[in-house]
């Protein structure tokens, strides 16, 4: 069983990397809220990257997704989901992102790595089917990556 510290470090690293305007990237779908973020993997602490088998590099990106279900009194709880993701750069080149589920204590989230060709802008499309049944939801966002 993994120690909870790496997940806390990963979450803290991802939240601290977000720009103030993007600190809370999420989309609401009624009973569900999808949270998402994309960063270059070189911003992850070495021990966090090693713990998750992520290669740290300026030319690698990491997409994180979590799905939360609204429960009583406005609280939310994480739920499992089918998550598919891809990104397209401004030249129309498709990058399929293989997502993998991570479960630690009460957390469920999905991570996927992708390559970057220098500085580029990517249009992401994430398809989520909460609890592996029912309706699926699509999140789209654009992000610019700066690779020196």
N, C-alpha and C positions, 0 to 999 in steps of 0.2 A: 504494500500500500504506500502510495506517495505521501510525503509529508506535506501539510497544507501550506507551508511557507512559500514554496515555489509559485503556487497559484496566486497567492497574495502579492508576491513580487511581480509576477507577470501582469496582473490587473493594475497594480500601482504604476508599473512602467508604462503601460498603454495609456492609462488615464493622464499621467504626467506629460506624455508626449503630445497629447491633443492640444491644438491651439485653443485659446480661450473661447472663440466663437464655435468651436467644434467639440468642446469638452463633453457634451452630451449628444452624441450622434445616435438617434433612435427614430423609429417610425412606429406609429400607433396603428393597430389593426383591431380595434374594438376590444375583445378580451385578451389580446396578445400585444406585446411590445417587443420589437426586434431592435437590439442594440448592436452597433457595428463600428468597426474602426480599422484603418489600414495604416501601417507604418513601415519604415525600412527596418530590417532585422538588426542592423548594427546599433540601434538604440537600446536593444535589450541588454541587460546585464549578462555577462558571460555565464554565470551559474544558472540563471533562468533559461537562457537559450540551451545550454547543455542538458538541463533537466527535461526539456521538451523535445530534444533532438532537432533543434532549429539551428541552421547554419547562419551565423552572424555575418552580414555583408551589406555594404552600401548598395549593391546591385540585386538584393533580394528583398521582397516585400512580405509582410505578414498581415493577413486578414483575420480579424476575430469577429465572431458573431455569437450572440446569446439571445435566447428566446425566453421571455417572461410571460406568465399568465396572471391576469388579475384575479385575486381572490377576495375574501372578505375585507371590508374597511379600506379598500384601495391598496392594500399590500399586494406584492407580486411574489411569485415563486418561479424558479427556473423549471423549464420543461424540456424534454427531449424533442428533437425535430429531425426531419430530413432536411439537409442543407446542401444546396448546390450553388456554386459561384463561378463566375467568369468575369473577365475584364477585357475591354477593347481599347487599344491606344488610338491616337488621332489619325494614324495611318491605316486603321481598320484591321490591325493584327490582333487576333483572338488569343487570349491567355485563359485556358481552363484552369481552375484552381481546385485541387483535390482537398476537400475539407475533412478533418478528422475530429471526432468527438473526444472531449476531455471531461472526465467526471472526477471531482474531488470533493469529498464531504457533501455539502449541500449545493455545490455549484455544478452546472452543466454548461459547457461552451464549446465552440467549434473554431478550429484554427486551420489555416491553409497558407502555404507559401507560394510565391510566384516570382519569376524573374523580372528584372527591370533592365531596359536597354538605355542606359544613361538616364538623364532627366527626361521624364515623360509624364503626360497626363493620361490617366486611365478612367474610363467609364465602367463602373462596376455594376453588375446585376447579380443579386442574391435572391434565390428562390428558397422559401422556407415553408415546410409543411409541419406545423406544430403537432407534437405527439404522434407523428407518423400516420395521421389520418385526417380526413376532412379537407377543408379548403387550404390551398396554398396561397402564400403572399409573396409579392415581389418588391424588393427594395432596390432602388437605383441611386447611385451617387457618383460624383466626379471628384477625383483627387489628383493633385499635381505632386509628383515626387521630384526632389532636387538631388541629383547625384553628382557630387563634385568630381 
